[in-house]
Amino acid sequence: MLKHYNIKVSGRVQGVAYRYSAMRKAQNMEINGFVRNLLDGSVEIEAEAEEVVLDQFYLWCKKGPIRARVDKITLSESNINNFVNFKIR
């Protein structure tokens, strides 16, 4: 079943290629949505795919790229937006 996850990642996640790495990972997993930096220093991700795929992506988000340090991550579900690709905003 298609799901929509809102993921917020806090820690050392800006300036360490987190957004780019998340975009590449999502594209490789055929996830649609976006990733963006927030003013508070965190990263926001909205992702849509089958639940099993999103769960695997969420596990990756908990670690992120090698230079990142994830201190906190939150997950919530939302309504489907029918994104057609995954990009950095």
Buried (B, 14 or more C-beta within 10 A) or exposed (E): EEBBBBBBBBBBBBEBBBBEBBBEBBEEBEBBBBBEBEEEEBBBBBBBBBEEBBEBBBEBBEEBBEEBEBEEBEBEEEEEEEBEEBBEE
